Amino acid sequence: MRIDPAGWPFVGGAVALAVATGLLVSSVLGVALLVVAGFLLFFFRDPDRVVTQVPGAVLAPADGRVLVAGSSTVRDFPPDRWQQISIFLSPLDVHVNRMPVGGRVVKVRYHPGRFLPAYRADAGDLNEYTEVWIDRGGQTIVVRQIVGVLARRIVCRTTEGAEVAAGERFGVMKFGSRMDVFVPASAQITAKGGDHVVAAVTVVAVLTGGP
């Protein structure tokens, strides 16, 4: 299975530490550190996905559990104009992020912030995040990578002006975190709170009008 490139420094460091510890300190401790390296391989796994092709579909950008599915609760996105789907990623979920729609990236914005638990309602406003705005045939969809208590670094590999496809890989968040998707108020939300969604596969909303 493919491993996200951001994971190799962690895996390599854990293996090197395990070998050195096993040789110089304790074989038992060395084996324990190899188990840690195995978990890191698991964490940074990047499985291939068959991208769902449905007209107007907004796909889940990450694996995880839906926290919010409805009117926006984030101050930058007023609820009379935006709806929101929030997905919480546990350490056991795949952390590679994928584009919810295809289109043109019109803005990428980094916001420094705090490291509150990602499941908290105010984490979307207060925590560190990177935000990607995508123009899809005149409709704007925004996806926000939000750190949590454990996630202390966001990797975003897309840039302004890029043409992207729905389901395309664009980043990863290192350890537990959250992703928010903001869609126009006219969109039909198909996800609901408590759902477990799969990146690039689960349809979380359907846009009305446009291509």
C-alpha positions in Angstrom: 0.0 0.0 0.0 1.1 3.5 -0.7 2.4 5.6 2.2 2.1 9.4 2.1 5.5 11.0 1.7 5.0 13.0 4.9 5.1 9.8 6.9 8.5 8.5 5.9 10.5 10.7 8.2 8.4 9.5 11.2 8.7 5.9 10.1 12.4 6.1 9.4 13.1 7.8 12.7 11.1 5.3 14.6 12.9 2.4 12.9 16.4 3.9 13.5 15.5 4.6 17.1 14.2 1.0 17.5 17.4 -0.5 16.1 19.7 1.7 18.2 17.7 1.0 21.3 17.6 -2.7 20.7 21.4 -2.9 20.2 22.4 -0.5 23.0 19.7 -0.6 25.6 17.1 -3.3 25.5 15.8 -5.7 22.9 12.4 -5.6 24.5 12.3 -1.8 24.2 13.6 -2.0 20.7 10.7 -4.3 19.7 8.2 -1.9 21.3 9.6 0.9 19.2 9.3 -1.2 16.1 5.6 -1.6 17.0 5.4 2.3 17.1 7.0 2.3 13.6 4.4 -0.1 12.5 1.6 2.1 13.8 3.1 5.1 11.9 3.1 3.1 8.7 -0.6 2.3 9.4 -1.4 5.9 10.2 0.2 7.3 7.0 -1.3 4.7 4.7 -2.8 6.1 1.5 -5.1 3.5 -0.1 -6.4 3.9 -3.6 -10.0 4.9 -4.0 -12.6 4.5 -6.7 -13.9 8.1 -6.9 -17.7 8.4 -6.9 -18.9 10.0 -10.1 -22.3 11.7 -9.5 -23.5 14.9 -11.1 -23.2 17.8 -8.6 -21.7 15.6 -5.9 -19.6 17.0 -3.1 -17.4 14.2 -1.8 -16.1 13.6 1.7 -12.5 15.1 1.8 -11.4 12.8 4.6 -12.3 9.5 6.3 -14.0 10.0 9.7 -17.2 10.7 11.6 -19.6 13.5 10.8 -19.9 16.0 13.6 -22.0 18.7 11.8 -24.2 18.4 8.7 -26.4 21.5 8.1 -26.2 25.2 8.7 -22.8 26.7 9.2 -21.6 27.2 12.8 -18.4 29.0 11.8 -18.2 32.8 12.0 -16.5 33.3 8.6 -19.4 31.5 6.8 -22.8 33.0 7.7 -25.5 30.4 7.9 -27.8 32.3 5.5 -25.3 31.7 2.8 -23.4 28.6 3.7 -23.9 25.0 4.9 -21.2 23.0 6.7 -20.1 19.3 6.9 -17.6 18.7 9.7 -15.6 15.4 9.8 -13.6 14.3 12.8 -10.6 12.0 12.1 -9.5 9.7 14.8 -5.9 8.4 14.9 -7.2 5.2 13.3 -8.7 6.9 10.2 -6.8 7.5 6.9 -5.4 11.0 7.2 -4.8 11.7 3.5 -7.1 14.5 2.3 -8.9 14.6 -1.0 -10.7 17.3 -3.0 -14.4 17.3 -2.5 -15.1 18.7 -6.0 -13.3 19.4 -9.2 -12.6 22.9 -10.4 -10.1 25.7 -10.1 -8.4 26.6 -6.8 -9.0 30.3 -6.3 -7.6 30.8 -2.8 -5.4 29.0 -0.3 -5.3 30.6 3.1 -3.4 29.6 6.3 -4.7 30.7 9.7 -2.5 30.3 12.8 -4.4 29.4 15.9 -4.8 27.1 18.9 -4.8 23.3 19.3 -8.1 22.7 21.0 -9.7 19.2 20.7 -10.9 19.0 17.1 -14.4 17.8 18.0 -15.2 21.1 19.9 -17.6 23.4 18.1 -15.3 26.4 18.4 -12.3 24.5 17.0 -13.3 25.5 13.5 -12.9 29.2 14.5 -10.0 29.1 16.9 -7.6 26.3 15.9 -4.9 26.4 13.3 -6.2 25.6 9.8 -5.5 25.8 6.1 -8.4 26.7 3.8 -8.8 25.9 0.1 -11.5 27.7 -2.0 -12.5 25.9 -5.2 -14.6 27.4 -8.0 -16.7 24.8 -9.6 -18.5 26.2 -12.6 -19.3 29.4 -10.8 -20.1 27.8 -7.4 -17.7 28.1 -4.5 -16.9 25.2 -2.3 -14.4 25.6 0.6 -12.5 22.8 2.4 -10.7 23.5 5.6 -8.0 21.4 7.2 -8.1 21.9 11.0 -5.6 20.7 13.5 -6.5 19.2 16.9 -4.7 18.3 20.1 -2.4 15.8 18.4 -2.3 17.2 14.9 0.4 19.9 14.9 1.2 20.2 11.3 -1.0 20.5 8.1 0.4 19.5 4.7 -1.5 21.2 1.9 0.0 20.5 -1.6 -2.4 22.5 -3.8 -1.8 26.1 -4.9 -3.9 29.0 -6.2 -4.7 28.6 -9.9 -4.4 24.8 -9.8 -7.0 22.8 -11.7 -8.1 19.9 -9.5 -10.3 16.8 -9.9 -12.9 15.5 -7.4 -11.2 12.9 -5.2 -7.7 14.1 -6.0 -5.2 13.9 -3.2 -4.1 17.3 -1.9 -2.7 17.0 1.6 -2.5 15.3 4.9 -2.8 16.2 8.6 -0.4 14.7 11.0 -2.4 12.8 13.7 -5.9 13.5 15.0 -7.7 16.4 13.3 -10.9 17.6 11.6 -12.0 18.7 8.2 -14.8 21.1 7.4 -16.5 21.5 4.0 -18.6 24.6 3.2 -21.2 24.5 0.4 -23.7 27.1 -0.8 -27.0 27.3 1.2 -28.8 26.0 -1.9 -26.9 22.6 -1.8 -28.7 19.5 -0.6 -26.8 17.9 2.4 -26.9 14.1 2.2 -24.7 13.3 5.2 -25.9 13.4 8.8 -24.4 13.6 12.2 -22.8 10.3 13.3 -22.2 9.0 9.8 -18.8 7.4 9.0 -17.7 8.8 5.7 -14.9 7.7 3.3 -12.8 10.2 1.4 -13.5 10.5 -2.4 -16.3 7.9 -2.0 -19.1 9.2 0.3 -21.3 11.9 -1.2 -21.9 14.5 1.6 -23.8 17.0 -0.4 -25.2 17.7 -3.9 -25.0 21.0 -5.6 -28.0 22.4 -7.4 -27.5 24.1 -10.8 -24.2 24.3 -12.6 -22.3 21.4 -14.2 
